[in-house]
Amino acid sequence: MSRATKYLIDGAVTFLVGLALKLFGGGVDVPWVTLPKVGVVVMVVGAVTVVAGLWELARGAAVRRN
């Protein structure tokens, strides 16, 4: 499995975990954080990881083309 594929899978899973926290974590009381806000942060991290995977795919395609 290539590095780009790992980034894409990791980013997608991270994004989905963040989405689940955002949607379903509102009723859970945690003393120091609010889970929906943590979910948004985790979603952003997942999205950045997916973008990194897409970047790696594009770079790999450009290297193979040359």
Backbone as ProteinMPNN parsed JSONL, in Angstrom:
{"seq_chain_A": "MSRATKYLIDGAVTFLVGLALKLFGGGVDVPWVTLPKVGVVVMVVGAVTVVAGLWELARGAAVRRN", "coords_chain_A": {"N_chain_A": [[0.852, -1.165, 0.0], [0.595, 2.162, -0.859], [2.061, 5.261, 0.318], [0.396, 7.442, -0.102], [-2.125, 6.245, -0.284], [-2.398, 5.275, 2.304], [-2.478, 7.705, 3.704], [-4.89, 8.727, 2.678], [-6.806, 6.839, 3.565], [-6.418, 6.963, 6.344], [-7.023, 9.682, 6.81], [-9.713, 9.776, 5.994], [-10.947, 8.035, 7.832], [-10.346, 9.381, 10.212], [-11.722, 11.78, 9.77], [-14.363, 10.802, 9.73], [-14.617, 9.874, 12.37], [-14.426, 12.309, 13.72], [-16.735, 13.515, 12.704], [-18.689, 11.864, 13.814], [-18.292, 12.46, 16.533], [-19.023, 15.147, 16.478], [-21.738, 15.009, 15.736], [-22.972, 13.219, 17.566], [-21.914, 13.626, 20.075], [-22.903, 15.615, 21.687], [-24.585, 15.264, 23.907], [-23.04, 14.196, 25.882], [-21.329, 14.7, 28.869], [-18.261, 16.037, 29.459], [-15.651, 16.989, 31.577], [-13.626, 19.003, 30.808], [-13.709, 19.612, 28.091], [-15.787, 20.215, 25.196], [-17.438, 17.845, 23.366], [-18.562, 18.145, 20.717], [-17.065, 20.336, 19.724], [-14.474, 19.326, 19.82], [-14.87, 17.356, 17.933], [-15.097, 18.883, 15.592], [-12.483, 19.863, 15.37], [-11.101, 17.447, 15.034], [-12.23, 16.642, 12.623], [-11.172, 18.597, 10.924], [-8.448, 17.967, 11.086], [-8.548, 15.43, 9.91], [-9.414, 16.138, 7.327], [-7.226, 17.635, 6.438], [-5.329, 15.624, 6.368], [-6.391, 13.996, 4.353], [-6.122, 15.745, 2.198], [-3.341, 15.851, 2.131], [-2.862, 13.22, 1.341], [-4.015, 13.261, -1.22], [-2.284, 15.082, -2.391], [0.109, 13.612, -2.309], [-0.64, 11.562, -4.065], [-0.901, 13.042, -6.455], [1.697, 14.007, -6.742], [3.064, 11.596, -7.033], [1.987, 10.692, -9.446], [2.921, 12.66, -11.14], [5.651, 12.242, -10.993], [5.898, 9.674, -12.063], [5.066, 10.212, -14.636], [7.086, 11.736, -15.717]], "CA_chain_A": [[0.0, 0.0, 0.0], [1.424, 3.355, -0.969], [1.926, 6.274, 1.364], [-0.778, 8.259, -0.422], [-3.31, 5.476, 0.08], [-2.469, 5.276, 3.766], [-2.952, 9.033, 4.104], [-6.3, 8.868, 2.326], [-7.604, 6.011, 4.467], [-6.292, 7.534, 7.687], [-7.766, 10.935, 6.839], [-11.154, 9.51, 5.905], [-11.385, 7.478, 9.121], [-10.273, 10.467, 11.197], [-12.834, 12.682, 9.487], [-15.612, 10.165, 10.159], [-14.641, 9.892, 13.84], [-14.764, 13.679, 14.085], [-18.14, 13.741, 12.373], [-19.482, 11.171, 14.836], [-18.215, 13.269, 17.759], [-19.804, 16.379, 16.283], [-23.171, 14.734, 15.663], [-23.52, 12.441, 18.664], [-21.235, 13.894, 21.342], [-23.484, 16.772, 22.367], [-25.234, 14.919, 25.16], [-22.078, 13.621, 26.818], [-20.64, 15.738, 29.641], [-16.848, 15.822, 29.771], [-15.353, 18.184, 32.372], [-12.776, 20.08, 30.287], [-13.915, 19.896, 26.67], [-17.089, 19.869, 24.638], [-17.149, 16.88, 22.315], [-18.796, 18.643, 19.349], [-15.942, 21.186, 19.299], [-13.371, 18.403, 19.547], [-15.209, 16.726, 16.666], [-14.753, 19.803, 14.501], [-11.023, 19.87, 15.255], [-10.708, 16.153, 14.47], [-12.629, 16.671, 11.221], [-10.198, 19.423, 10.204], [-7.222, 17.171, 10.981], [-8.814, 14.412, 8.899], [-9.459, 16.767, 6.004], [-5.847, 17.973, 6.07], [-4.664, 14.37, 6.037], [-6.883, 13.599, 3.028], [-5.464, 16.636, 1.227], [-1.957, 15.382, 2.021], [-2.903, 12.014, 0.524], [-4.24, 13.667, -2.612], [-1.032, 15.707, -2.826], [1.04, 12.516, -2.575], [-1.079, 10.917, -5.309], [-0.576, 13.918, -7.574], [3.158, 14.0, -6.887], [3.471, 10.299, -7.574], [1.588, 10.649, -10.843], [3.815, 13.555, -11.878], [6.975, 11.615, -11.049], [5.795, 8.565, -13.004], [4.882, 10.753, -15.979], [8.369, 12.286, -16.202]], "C_chain_A": [[0.905, 1.237, 0.0], [1.148, 4.339, 0.171], [0.686, 7.134, 1.143], [-2.065, 7.541, -0.021], [-3.486, 5.434, 1.588], [-2.976, 6.62, 4.285], [-4.447, 9.179, 3.839], [-7.192, 8.066, 3.272], [-7.596, 6.591, 5.87], [-7.098, 8.821, 7.81], [-9.267, 10.728, 6.799], [-11.689, 8.961, 7.224], [-11.387, 8.56, 10.196], [-11.422, 11.446, 11.011], [-14.156, 12.093, 9.974], [-15.729, 10.096, 11.68], [-15.009, 11.291, 14.333], [-16.216, 14.014, 13.813], [-19.051, 13.074, 13.398], [-19.458, 11.936, 16.155], [-19.077, 14.517, 17.64], [-21.306, 16.101, 16.361], [-23.725, 14.119, 16.945], [-22.889, 12.739, 20.022], [-21.831, 15.029, 22.143], [-24.081, 16.461, 23.725], [-24.3, 14.365, 26.219], [-21.35, 14.752, 27.534], [-19.225, 15.289, 29.975], [-16.379, 17.101, 30.455], [-14.621, 19.306, 31.636], [-13.032, 20.457, 28.84], [-15.374, 19.642, 26.305], [-16.825, 19.006, 23.405], [-17.495, 17.363, 20.905], [-17.661, 19.54, 18.839], [-14.709, 20.341, 19.01], [-13.615, 17.702, 18.214], [-14.858, 17.595, 15.475], [-13.245, 19.824, 14.285], [-10.534, 18.572, 14.612], [-11.095, 16.074, 12.991], [-11.639, 17.482, 10.384], [-8.885, 18.655, 10.026], [-7.393, 16.077, 9.927], [-8.819, 14.978, 7.494], [-8.056, 17.137, 5.529], [-5.081, 16.714, 5.676], [-5.116, 13.856, 4.67], [-6.233, 14.462, 1.947], [-4.006, 16.229, 1.045], [-1.885, 14.109, 1.18], [-3.126, 12.321, -0.944], [-2.996, 14.311, -3.206], [-0.009, 14.636, -3.171], [0.66, 11.776, -3.856], [-0.687, 11.748, -6.526], [0.925, 13.954, -7.816], [3.651, 12.701, -7.483], [3.137, 10.168, -9.051], [2.515, 11.517, -11.689], [5.206, 12.938, -12.023], [6.964, 10.472, -12.067], [5.691, 9.058, -14.451], [6.197, 11.228, -16.554], [9.388, 11.242, -16.389]], "O_chain_A": [[1.858, 1.325, 0.774], [0.142, 4.248, 0.875], [0.007, 7.509, 2.1], [-2.984, 8.158, 0.517], [-4.605, 5.544, 2.09], [-3.803, 6.668, 5.194], [-5.183, 9.696, 4.679], [-8.221, 8.565, 3.726], [-8.642, 6.7, 6.51], [-7.784, 9.028, 8.811], [-10.012, 11.423, 7.49], [-12.756, 9.369, 7.683], [-12.318, 8.645, 10.997], [-12.026, 11.891, 11.987], [-14.974, 12.8, 10.563], [-16.825, 10.243, 12.222], [-15.811, 11.437, 15.255], [-16.856, 14.714, 14.597], [-20.062, 13.647, 13.804], [-20.485, 12.051, 16.824], [-19.774, 14.896, 18.582], [-22.054, 16.861, 16.976], [-24.83, 14.46, 17.366], [-23.297, 12.155, 21.026], [-21.298, 15.373, 23.198], [-24.081, 17.318, 24.609], [-24.728, 14.092, 27.341], [-20.816, 15.657, 26.892], [-19.017, 14.299, 30.675], [-16.672, 18.194, 29.971], [-14.969, 20.472, 31.824], [-12.609, 21.527, 28.403], [-16.096, 18.943, 27.016], [-16.074, 19.399, 22.512], [-16.778, 17.018, 19.966], [-17.333, 19.507, 17.653], [-13.979, 20.613, 18.057], [-12.676, 17.476, 17.451], [-14.375, 17.095, 14.459], [-12.779, 19.805, 13.145], [-9.658, 18.594, 13.747], [-10.359, 15.495, 12.192], [-11.308, 17.096, 9.263], [-8.283, 18.685, 8.953], [-6.481, 15.827, 9.139], [-8.286, 14.363, 6.57], [-7.734, 16.973, 4.352], [-4.273, 16.743, 4.748], [-4.301, 13.334, 3.909], [-5.841, 13.953, 0.898], [-3.49, 16.257, -0.072], [-0.953, 13.936, 0.395], [-2.501, 11.713, -1.814], [-2.687, 14.114, -4.381], [0.666, 14.725, -4.196], [1.531, 11.404, -4.643], [-0.194, 11.209, -7.516], [1.375, 13.935, -8.962], [4.543, 12.692, -8.331], [3.913, 9.599, -9.819], [2.855, 11.157, -12.816], [5.857, 13.096, -13.056], [7.908, 10.318, -12.842], [6.17, 8.4, -15.374], [6.41, 11.134, -17.762], [10.512, 11.542, -16.79]]}, "name": "protein", "num_of_chains": 1, "seq": "MSRATKYLIDGAVTFLVGLALKLFGGGVDVPWVTLPKVGVVVMVVGAVTVVAGLWELARGAAVRRN"}
